Amino acid sequence: MVCSWPPKPRTEMGSIPSTFAKLRNIMIEEHVNSLLGRKAVDKVTGTITSISFDLYGCIQGLLSESLNQSYWLDITRLEIKSNKPVMELPNFTKGYVAQGRNGPAEKPAP
C-alpha cells in the first residue's frame, strides 16, 4: 500500500465524526445561550449558574437560590422566567475563558 503526503482532502461535508462534533457544539451553544444566567424556578427560585452534560445524556442546570443553597435539576423541570441573563455571559469559544484560564473569582451580584 502506498501512502501519499499530504493526505487528500475529504469531501466538502467532512467526515461523519466531524459533522457530529459540529452538531454537538451547536447544541451545546444553544443550551448555554438559552439557559445560563437565566432566572428559573422549580421548587425554589434562583439563577442557573452552571450547566452539566453528563455521560448518560442528562442535561442539568445548577439552580442557585443563594450562596449556600444550590440544586442540580433536569432542564425539563426548569421553567425559564426571564429571557435576559442576570449578567454578561463568559465567552466559552474564544478569549481568556476559552483558553482555559480561570475567570474572576468574584462576579457582580444579580
Secondary structure, 3 states (H helix, E strand, C coil): CCCCCCCCCCCCCCCHHHHHHHHHHHHHHHHHHHHCCCEEECCCEEEEEEEEECCCCCEEEEEEEECCEEEEEEHHHCEECCCCCCCCCCCCCCCCCCCCCCCCCCCCCC
